[in-house]
Amino acid sequence: MSKTKRKKQLPQRTCIGCREVLPKRLLIRIVRTPDGIDIDPTGKIAGRGAYLHNKHSCWVQGLKGSIAHALRTDLSDQDRTKLVEYKDTLPMDDR
């Protein structure tokens, strides 16, 4: 009887901006909490989550409505401002 090590599967998630499937750790999680929308760098905050690349273009696409749809909520002005400020810190070049 031979023992073979099973390869550990990495959780996969879909970027809601470009619809590309990648390992969970390569994407940024946005979470809906009772206090509003928050960016979750640890990926462990309780609440409904959605994932985006760290690309400016994916965030632009997400802010057009994908984020609100994925989180099943309407973005308040405060939430939208927080997300836009984070988007502005991301690199413009998609390469």
Secondary structure, DSSP 8 states (H G I E B T S, - for coil): -----------EEEBTTT--EEEGGGSEEEEEETTEEEEESSS--SSEEEEE-S-HHHHHHIIIIIHHHHHTS---HHHHHHHHHHHTTS-S---
